[in-house]
Amino acid sequence: MAVWEPIDTIAAKVQSGELKAVDLVEKSLGLIAGNESFKAIVATTADRARERAKAIDAKIAAGENAGRLAGVPFIAKDNFLVFGADTTAASNILKGFAAPYQSTVIEKLEAEDAICVAKANLDAFAHGSSTENSDFFTTKNPHDETRVPGGSSGGSAASVALNLAPFALGSDTGGSIRLPASFTGTVGYKPTYGLVSRSGVVAMGSSLDSIGPLASSVEDAALIVDVTAGKDELDSTTIDQDDQGYVVSASSLAGKKIGVIKEYMGDGMQPGVRGCVEAAIEQIKQAGAEVQELSLPSLPLALAVYYIICPAEVSSNLSRYDGQRYGFSYADAKNLDESYTKTREIGFGKEAKRRIMMGTYVLSSGYYDAYYKKAQTVRTKIINDFAKAFESVDFLVGPTAPMTAFKIGENANDPLQMYLTDIMTVAVNMAGVPAISIPCGTAEGLPVGLQLIAPQRADRELLSVARAAEELLT
Amino acid sequence: MAKLTRDDVLKLAQLARISLSDDEVTEFSEELSAILQYVEQLSAVDVSGLVSTNQVTGLTNVMREDSIKDYGYAPLDLLKNVPKTQDNQLKVKRMIG
């Protein structure tokens, strides 16, 4: 039997009194304690979780209705502002930071009586594809402890793969939900840009950051999207949610027009990954979908665009860590300037520094037009390619990553090689479109992810077709 | 082709208000040059007739009422993470010599 039943079943049983929220919290905390060797978790929020569970049980015992996620434990990536534990973004500079308010997403989940039990590890500030850039420790892949879980939401993905809780929250700037989902055999959903509020999530690349769930099934992921989506006055980039919500049944694949992205099926894909992805596409075709190969010629440029735009936004977002207002502060500075420079030298890890430097370069006078403005214009080209593709198909499909989980340390000394793991995920963030990674088999024992992409605001349709694909592939 | 010298790196570090160790300066000059070499492929891309993208979902000028809303935060709570405070204010080093 599965460790956790579907989320709506758990919530219904808590509401009916068959399950107690306090027991679910203890179960989750017990599993976290029993799986410490995987290093998925930075800290638990045990005290607060137990208090909330008691309050939810008491509410139900008193005959009141609890929320749609009554008593359901979850784990938040440690870049979400949450009460009950520090919010560090797995960085030394935010060690000891106690959030004075919570993320909108956490507030929405708590309003439905879900319970955050722990904070998950990540690449510091979400900069990376493996969790090796965490300033604290590297998370191990539950399928092979010598391998990375992917990143940056690697702790969240490993938590779900280890069944520590029914779902986890992640953030996806260039693939940080989908890549670890692919590497750990879980479901990872990146919504349309702006569908889920970024308020109270440590900012990385603000024109790219999307918030979404990692879960064991598309059904569970869709329920979390449904609870967390919608306009938020604290994030002016949020958009209206679909009137019909995101709790969907599987749609029939018959007649669905699905485009296979030619640029993602070329050389450079591991043979095992190719085998799984091609077999999955064949099954989708057999189920009646009209599958055709499509070219999006500017997609191979997306990674270069990303590694200009993302560091530019990172360098600007990380300028707030100056040691004056919160976070680590160098105590022995002789003057204000030294307080800034030493705080940032000691507080930031290597990748944060690398991105700040790169971003500062592309935004600096004399280089702005050649790099940043050019990248923002090539971004338009990528957006146009997606728009054109979606004139002839409903969805696009391809691998989430060209490889399975790599060995810990394998790419650690070559930042460019590490960046290349995101080659099939970043274009989606450029265009602000929604995408999902669902498991589609294993290659040499390691999970492979299938990526499905839809036009902006077609999240409901994407989740529905992903449920159908999931039924087919599992 | 863009190649960052040690002096370039030191200048960037100064702009970004980060001090770097000597090893980091060497390392970043090599690594950033390699990354720049990779992104250089964009210079050959024809973008004539295209405008740059700054916002992907088409939102413009998102307005709200200019009114005070009480979120219930206590000032001392909001100051609890500040390294140095005095009279409920941030205390920083002298800015003007």
Interface residues (C-beta under 8 A of the other chain):
Chain A: F97 A98 P100 Y101 T192 Y193 G194 S207 E233 S236 T237 I239 S298 L301 L303 A304 V305 Y307 I308 S315 S319 D322 G323 Q324 R325 Y326 G327 S329 A333 N335 L336 D337 S339 Y340 T341 K342 R344 E345 F348 K350 K353 R354 I356 M357 M358 T360 Y361 S364 A370 Y371 K373 K374 A375 Q376 T377 V378 R379 T380 K381 I383 N384 P415 L416 Y419 M430 A431 G432 Q456
Chain B: L4 V9 L12 A13 L15 A16 R17 I18 S19 L20 S21 E24 F28 E31 L32 A34 I35 L36 Y38 V39 Q41 L42 S43 V45 V47 L50 V51 S52 T53 N54 Q55 V56 T57 L59 V62 R64 Y71 Y73 D77 L78 K80 N81 V82 P83 K84 L90 V92 K93 R94 M95
